[in-house]
């Protein structure tokens, strides 16, 4: 049976691994020229780390774990809200919530960013978010009848 100390030790180790993972993969992702299907962009490790931190925050409580989570949250926020992600959200509104999921979870965990809130709202309101485009090429709002 797992003790609280064992659980905290395992969670601490997982937090260290997540920190290393986003440090290595959080900017450029991973590309395998020999097996392109195994390649992924940085949004994957960022999203997985955000989900992990969301779950981890619910079971932390020790000062050491809280400190590790806080540090990883700050690291994640820098990568998840980088200009690269903002550009991708603007360019690909059909997947804006997929790309913005780390930001949404960071916000739920208390790390707010009004600029990214606005960006996601604008992207979600774009006709292209629904797979539609204005006939003259401009993005606009979907008007309901």
N, C-alpha and C positions, 0 to 999 in steps of 0.2 A: 504494500500500500504506500502511495506517495505521501510524504510529509510536506508541510508548508515550506520548509527549508529546501527540500528537493525540487518542488515546483518553482520556487524562486530562483534556484540555481539554473534550472533548465530554461526558464524564461530569460534570465540574464544572458545565457549563452546564445539563445535565439535572437535576442536584441543585438548582440555583437555581430552575429552572422548577417543580420539584416543591414546593419550599418556598413559592413564591408561590401555587401551586394549592391546597395545603391551607390556606394562610392565607386565601384568598378563598372556598374551597368546603368547608372541613373542619368548619365549624360548622353551616351550614344547607343545604349542597348548592346546587343550581341549579334554578330554576323558570322555565319559559318558558310564559307564559299563552297565547301564540299557538300553540304546539306542545307540548302537555303530554307527548307521548310522548318529547320530548327532555329532559324534566326528570329529575332524579335527586337522591337524598338524599346526605348527607355520607358515608355508608358507602362509596359508590363511590370517590371520590378517596382516602379513607383506605386502603381495601383495595389500590387500585392503587399508592399510594405505598409501602405496606408490602411489596408484592411487588417493586417496583423496588429498595427498599433492601436486601431480602434478596439480590437478584442483585448489586447494586452492592457490597455488603460483600465478596463473594467476589473481586472484582477490584481492590479498593482496595489501598493500600500506601503511597502518599505521605502525608505528614503533613497536607497541605492537604486531600486527599480524605477522609482519615479524620476530620478535624475537621468537614468539611461533612456527612458521613454521621452522625456523632455528634450534631451539632446538629439535623439533621432527624429523627433517631430520637427525641430528647427532645421536639421539637415534636409529632411524630406521637403519642407516648405520651400526652401531655396530652389530645389530641383523641379518640384511639381508646379511651381509658379514662375518658372523661368520664361524668358522671351520665346524660346523655342516652343514651349507648350502653348503659350498665348497665340503664336502664329498658327500653330496646328489647329487650335480651336476655331480661330477665325477662318482658316482655309477649308476646314472639313466640318461644317456644322452638323452633318448627319451623325457624326460620332462625338459631338461636343461633350456629352455627359460621360462617355467612356473616357475621353481624355481628361475631363475635369473631375473625375471621381476622386482622385487624391485630394484635390482642393476642397471638395464637398466634405470629405471625412475630416480633413484638417480643421475646417470651419466648425464641424460638430464637436471637435476636441478643443475648441477655444482659440484656435489660431485663425483669426478672421482676416480677410483681404477684400476690401470693397472693389478694387480694380478688377479682380478675377470674378467676383459676383456679377459685376456689370458685363464683363466680357461673355460669361456663360449665358446671361439673360439675353443679350443681343444675338448671340449665336443660335440660341434655342428659338428665338422669335423669327429668324430668317426663314424665308420660303424654302431655301435649300436644305434646312434642317429636316423638312418633311419630304425631301427628294424632289422638290419643286423649284422652279426658277422663274422669275419674272420674264416676260417675253422680250423685254429690251435689255436683259442681262443684269438688271439691278436687283439687289436683294431687297425684299420688302416684307411687310406683315401680311399674314394670311387673314383676310377679312371674313368674318362669318356672316352669313345671310340673315 
